[in-house]
């Protein structure tokens, strides 16, 4: 979900639109062959919105690392979103410049799910 569309940052699957839940399954179908070959892949989610996709994928692919970037992130939004994912391999960034200063290696997969609609 886009940040601007989120009335709250509720994470319950029961509150998600069926399209969001179906999209997770489609993305898993694409990622499974890649992450079977490299379970410790680094995944970049550009335009990650409320991080729902990365959160769900990180549960399935627990050895992968997720770097989520959204230009709508403010420090307050990052604080709010970080709490439910604090024990998952997810890092949040408000810009690609911020990301580039935090990551020194190349990424294996780039997700552009809410960028190209």
C-alpha positions in Angstrom: 0.0 0.0 0.0 1.3 3.5 -0.8 2.1 5.6 2.2 -0.3 8.3 1.1 -3.1 5.7 1.0 -2.5 4.3 4.4 -4.9 5.5 7.0 -2.9 3.5 9.5 -0.1 1.1 9.5 -2.1 -1.9 10.6 -0.3 -5.1 9.6 -3.0 -7.7 9.9 -3.6 -9.8 6.8 -7.3 -9.7 7.4 -7.3 -6.0 6.7 -5.5 -6.3 3.4 -7.2 -6.0 0.0 -7.3 -9.3 -1.8 -5.1 -7.9 -4.6 -2.3 -7.2 -2.0 -2.5 -10.8 -0.8 -2.6 -12.2 -4.3 0.4 -10.1 -5.3 2.5 -11.7 -2.5 1.8 -15.1 -4.0 2.8 -13.9 -7.5 6.0 -12.4 -6.2 6.8 -15.5 -4.3 6.5 -17.5 -7.6 9.1 -15.3 -9.2 11.4 -15.2 -6.2 11.5 -18.8 -5.2 13.8 -20.0 -8.1 16.2 -17.1 -7.4 16.2 -17.6 -3.6 16.5 -21.4 -3.9 19.8 -20.7 -5.7 20.9 -17.9 -3.3 18.9 -18.0 0.0 21.0 -15.1 1.4 20.0 -12.7 -1.5 19.9 -9.0 -1.0 16.5 -7.6 -2.2 15.9 -4.0 -2.9 12.3 -2.8 -2.8 12.0 0.6 -4.4 8.7 2.4 -3.7 8.0 -0.1 -0.9 5.0 1.8 0.5 4.1 0.5 3.9 6.6 -2.5 3.7 3.8 -5.1 3.7 5.4 -6.9 0.7 8.9 -7.1 2.2 7.4 -8.0 5.6 5.5 -11.0 4.1 8.4 -12.1 1.9 10.9 -11.9 4.8 8.9 -14.3 6.7 9.0 -16.8 3.9 12.6 -16.1 2.9 14.2 -15.5 6.3 17.8 -15.7 5.1 17.3 -12.9 2.6 18.0 -9.3 3.4 15.5 -6.6 2.4 16.3 -2.9 1.8 13.2 -0.9 1.4 13.2 2.6 -0.1 10.2 5.0 -0.3 10.5 8.8 -0.9 7.4 9.3 1.1 9.1 8.1 4.3 9.5 10.7 7.0 11.4 10.0 10.2 8.1 9.5 11.9 6.8 7.0 9.3 10.1 5.1 9.5 9.8 4.9 13.3 6.2 3.7 13.0 6.9 1.1 10.3 10.1 -0.1 11.9 8.4 -1.3 15.1 6.4 -4.3 13.6 9.4 -5.4 11.5 12.2 -4.8 14.0 12.9 -8.6 14.3 12.9 -9.1 10.5 15.9 -8.6 8.1 14.4 -5.3 6.8 16.1 -1.9 6.6 14.2 1.3 5.7 15.4 4.3 3.8 13.9 7.5 2.6 16.2 7.8 -0.5 18.5 5.9 -2.6 21.3 8.2 -1.4 20.7 7.1 2.1 20.7 3.5 1.0 23.9 3.8 -0.9 25.7 5.0 2.2 24.4 2.0 4.1 25.0 -0.8 1.7 28.3 -1.6 0.1 27.5 -4.6 -2.1 25.3 -5.1 -5.1 21.7 -6.3 -4.8 20.4 -9.5 -6.3 16.8 -8.6 -6.8 15.0 -5.3 -7.4 11.3 -5.0 -6.7 9.4 -2.1 -8.3 5.9 -3.2 -7.4 4.4 0.2 -6.5 6.6 2.2 -8.9 5.4 0.6 -12.1 1.6 0.3 -11.9 
